[in-house]
Amino acid sequence: MVQAAGFIEFEITWRAAVYEGAPQASSAAQFGTKGVNFRARKA
């Protein structure tokens, strides 16, 4: 829970299927694995 951690202005800045093309891609897709970058500021 982001709010409980004291973060404000939380934003996901990038997301992608980072395992696409890898030997484990089907397993990663089955579990909905994604890579993200995020930005947040402490209150």
Phi and psi restraints in degrees (range 20) as a CNS / XPLOR table:
assign (resid 1 and name C) (resid 2 and name N)
       (resid 2 and name CA) (resid 2 and name C) 1.0 -62.3 20.0 2
assign (resid 2 and name N) (resid 2 and name CA)
       (resid 2 and name C) (resid 3 and name N) 1.0 -46.2 20.0 2
assign (resid 2 and name C) (resid 3 and name N)
       (resid 3 and name CA) (resid 3 and name C) 1.0 -60.1 20.0 2
assign (resid 3 and name N) (resid 3 and name CA)
       (resid 3 and name C) (resid 4 and name N) 1.0 -39.1 20.0 2
assign (resid 3 and name C) (resid 4 and name N)
       (resid 4 and name CA) (resid 4 and name C) 1.0 -64.3 20.0 2
assign (resid 4 and name N) (resid 4 and name CA)
       (resid 4 and name C) (resid 5 and name N) 1.0 -26.2 20.0 2
assign (resid 4 and name C) (resid 5 and name N)
       (resid 5 and name CA) (resid 5 and name C) 1.0 -82.4 20.0 2
assign (resid 5 and name N) (resid 5 and name CA)
       (resid 5 and name C) (resid 6 and name N) 1.0 -6.3 20.0 2
assign (resid 5 and name C) (resid 6 and name N)
       (resid 6 and name CA) (resid 6 and name C) 1.0 86.5 20.0 2
assign (resid 6 and name N) (resid 6 and name CA)
       (resid 6 and name C) (resid 7 and name N) 1.0 16.8 20.0 2
assign (resid 6 and name C) (resid 7 and name N)
       (resid 7 and name CA) (resid 7 and name C) 1.0 -87.2 20.0 2
assign (resid 7 and name N) (resid 7 and name CA)
       (resid 7 and name C) (resid 8 and name N) 1.0 145.8 20.0 2
assign (resid 7 and name C) (resid 8 and name N)
       (resid 8 and name CA) (resid 8 and name C) 1.0 -128.6 20.0 2
assign (resid 8 and name N) (resid 8 and name CA)
       (resid 8 and name C) (resid 9 and name N) 1.0 161.8 20.0 2
assign (resid 8 and name C) (resid 9 and name N)
       (resid 9 and name CA) (resid 9 and name C) 1.0 54.7 20.0 2
assign (resid 9 and name N) (resid 9 and name CA)
       (resid 9 and name C) (resid 10 and name N) 1.0 44.3 20.0 2
assign (resid 9 and name C) (resid 10 and name N)
       (resid 10 and name CA) (resid 10 and name C) 1.0 -73.1 20.0 2
assign (resid 10 and name N) (resid 10 and name CA)
       (resid 10 and name C) (resid 11 and name N) 1.0 133.9 20.0 2
assign (resid 10 and name C) (resid 11 and name N)
       (resid 11 and name CA) (resid 11 and name C) 1.0 -148.5 20.0 2
assign (resid 11 and name N) (resid 11 and name CA)
       (resid 11 and name C) (resid 12 and name N) 1.0 131.7 20.0 2
assign (resid 11 and name C) (resid 12 and name N)
       (resid 12 and name CA) (resid 12 and name C) 1.0 -84.7 20.0 2
assign (resid 12 and name N) (resid 12 and name CA)
       (resid 12 and name C) (resid 13 and name N) 1.0 119.8 20.0 2
assign (resid 12 and name C) (resid 13 and name N)
       (resid 13 and name CA) (resid 13 and name C) 1.0 -98.1 20.0 2
assign (resid 13 and name N) (resid 13 and name CA)
       (resid 13 and name C) (resid 14 and name N) 1.0 -18.3 20.0 2
assign (resid 13 and name C) (resid 14 and name N)
       (resid 14 and name CA) (resid 14 and name C) 1.0 -158.0 20.0 2
assign (resid 14 and name N) (resid 14 and name CA)
       (resid 14 and name C) (resid 15 and name N) 1.0 142.3 20.0 2
assign (resid 14 and name C) (resid 15 and name N)
       (resid 15 and name CA) (resid 15 and name C) 1.0 -148.3 20.0 2
assign (resid 15 and name N) (resid 15 and name CA)
       (resid 15 and name C) (resid 16 and name N) 1.0 147.0 20.0 2
assign (resid 15 and name C) (resid 16 and name N)
       (resid 16 and name CA) (resid 16 and name C) 1.0 -161.6 20.0 2
assign (resid 16 and name N) (resid 16 and name CA)
       (resid 16 and name C) (resid 17 and name N) 1.0 161.3 20.0 2
assign (resid 16 and name C) (resid 17 and name N)
       (resid 17 and name CA) (resid 17 and name C) 1.0 -84.4 20.0 2
assign (resid 17 and name N) (resid 17 and name CA)
       (resid 17 and name C) (resid 18 and name N) 1.0 87.0 20.0 2
assign (resid 17 and name C) (resid 18 and name N)
       (resid 18 and name CA) (resid 18 and name C) 1.0 -69.6 20.0 2
assign (resid 18 and name N) (resid 18 and name CA)
       (resid 18 and name C) (resid 19 and name N) 1.0 -19.1 20.0 2
assign (resid 18 and name C) (resid 19 and name N)
       (resid 19 and name CA) (resid 19 and name C) 1.0 -94.1 20.0 2
assign (resid 19 and name N) (resid 19 and name CA)
       (resid 19 and name C) (resid 20 and name N) 1.0 3.4 20.0 2
assign (resid 19 and name C) (resid 20 and name N)
       (resid 20 and name CA) (resid 20 and name C) 1.0 -58.8 20.0 2
assign (resid 20 and name N) (resid 20 and name CA)
       (resid 20 and name C) (resid 21 and name N) 1.0 126.6 20.0 2
assign (resid 20 and name C) (resid 21 and name N)
       (resid 21 and name CA) (resid 21 and name C) 1.0 90.0 20.0 2
assign (resid 21 and name N) (resid 21 and name CA)
       (resid 21 and name C) (resid 22 and name N) 1.0 -8.0 20.0 2
assign (resid 21 and name C) (resid 22 and name N)
       (resid 22 and name CA) (resid 22 and name C) 1.0 -86.0 20.0 2
assign (resid 22 and name N) (resid 22 and name CA)
       (resid 22 and name C) (resid 23 and name N) 1.0 159.2 20.0 2
assign (resid 22 and name C) (resid 23 and name N)
       (resid 23 and name CA) (resid 23 and name C) 1.0 -58.0 20.0 2
assign (resid 23 and name N) (resid 23 and name CA)
       (resid 23 and name C) (resid 24 and name N) 1.0 -28.2 20.0 2
assign (resid 23 and name C) (resid 24 and name N)
       (resid 24 and name CA) (resid 24 and name C) 1.0 -95.6 20.0 2
assign (resid 24 and name N) (resid 24 and name CA)
       (resid 24 and name C) (resid 25 and name N) 1.0 13.1 20.0 2
assign (resid 24 and name C) (resid 25 and name N)
       (resid 25 and name CA) (resid 25 and name C) 1.0 -56.5 20.0 2
assign (resid 25 and name N) (resid 25 and name CA)
       (resid 25 and name C) (resid 26 and name N) 1.0 -41.0 20.0 2
assign (resid 25 and name C) (resid 26 and name N)
       (resid 26 and name CA) (resid 26 and name C) 1.0 -66.9 20.0 2
assign (resid 26 and name N) (resid 26 and name CA)
       (resid 26 and name C) (resid 27 and name N) 1.0 -37.3 20.0 2
assign (resid 26 and name C) (resid 27 and name N)
       (resid 27 and name CA) (resid 27 and name C) 1.0 -67.1 20.0 2
assign (resid 27 and name N) (resid 27 and name CA)
       (resid 27 and name C) (resid 28 and name N) 1.0 -42.8 20.0 2
assign (resid 27 and name C) (resid 28 and name N)
       (resid 28 and name CA) (resid 28 and name C) 1.0 -63.0 20.0 2
assign (resid 28 and name N) (resid 28 and name CA)
       (resid 28 and name C) (resid 29 and name N) 1.0 -42.6 20.0 2
assign (resid 28 and name C) (resid 29 and name N)
       (resid 29 and name CA) (resid 29 and name C) 1.0 -64.9 20.0 2
assign (resid 29 and name N) (resid 29 and name CA)
       (resid 29 and name C) (resid 30 and name N) 1.0 -37.8 20.0 2
assign (resid 29 and name C) (resid 30 and name N)
       (resid 30 and name CA) (resid 30 and name C) 1.0 -60.1 20.0 2
assign (resid 30 and name N) (resid 30 and name CA)
       (resid 30 and name C) (resid 31 and name N) 1.0 -35.5 20.0 2
assign (resid 30 and name C) (resid 31 and name N)
       (resid 31 and name CA) (resid 31 and name C) 1.0 -96.0 20.0 2
assign (resid 31 and name N) (resid 31 and name CA)
       (resid 31 and name C) (resid 32 and name N) 1.0 3.1 20.0 2
assign (resid 31 and name C) (resid 32 and name N)
       (resid 32 and name CA) (resid 32 and name C) 1.0 71.5 20.0 2
assign (resid 32 and name N) (resid 32 and name CA)
       (resid 32 and name C) (resid 33 and name N) 1.0 29.3 20.0 2
assign (resid 32 and name C) (resid 33 and name N)
       (resid 33 and name CA) (resid 33 and name C) 1.0 -68.5 20.0 2
assign (resid 33 and name N) (resid 33 and name CA)
       (resid 33 and name C) (resid 34 and name N) 1.0 128.9 20.0 2
assign (resid 33 and name C) (resid 34 and name N)
       (resid 34 and name CA) (resid 34 and name C) 1.0 -134.4 20.0 2
assign (resid 34 and name N) (resid 34 and name CA)
       (resid 34 and name C) (resid 35 and name N) 1.0 156.1 20.0 2
assign (resid 34 and name C) (resid 35 and name N)
       (resid 35 and name CA) (resid 35 and name C) 1.0 -102.8 20.0 2
assign (resid 35 and name N) (resid 35 and name CA)
       (resid 35 and name C) (resid 36 and name N) 1.0 140.1 20.0 2
assign (resid 35 and name C) (resid 36 and name N)
       (resid 36 and name CA) (resid 36 and name C) 1.0 -138.5 20.0 2
assign (resid 36 and name N) (resid 36 and name CA)
       (resid 36 and name C) (resid 37 and name N) 1.0 152.0 20.0 2
assign (resid 36 and name C) (resid 37 and name N)
       (resid 37 and name CA) (resid 37 and name C) 1.0 -115.0 20.0 2
assign (resid 37 and name N) (resid 37 and name CA)
       (resid 37 and name C) (resid 38 and name N) 1.0 141.4 20.0 2
assign (resid 37 and name C) (resid 38 and name N)
       (resid 38 and name CA) (resid 38 and name C) 1.0 -138.8 20.0 2
assign (resid 38 and name N) (resid 38 and name CA)
       (resid 38 and name C) (resid 39 and name N) 1.0 161.3 20.0 2
assign (resid 38 and name C) (resid 39 and name N)
       (resid 39 and name CA) (resid 39 and name C) 1.0 -130.5 20.0 2
assign (resid 39 and name N) (resid 39 and name CA)
       (resid 39 and name C) (resid 40 and name N) 1.0 136.4 20.0 2
assign (resid 39 and name C) (resid 40 and name N)
       (resid 40 and name CA) (resid 40 and name C) 1.0 -150.0 20.0 2
assign (resid 40 and name N) (resid 40 and name CA)
       (resid 40 and name C) (resid 41 and name N) 1.0 160.8 20.0 2
assign (resid 40 and name C) (resid 41 and name N)
       (resid 41 and name CA) (resid 41 and name C) 1.0 -127.8 20.0 2
assign (resid 41 and name N) (resid 41 and name CA)
       (resid 41 and name C) (resid 42 and name N) 1.0 136.5 20.0 2
assign (resid 41 and name C) (resid 42 and name N)
       (resid 42 and name CA) (resid 42 and name C) 1.0 -74.9 20.0 2
assign (resid 42 and name N) (resid 42 and name CA)
       (resid 42 and name C) (resid 43 and name N) 1.0 139.3 20.0 2
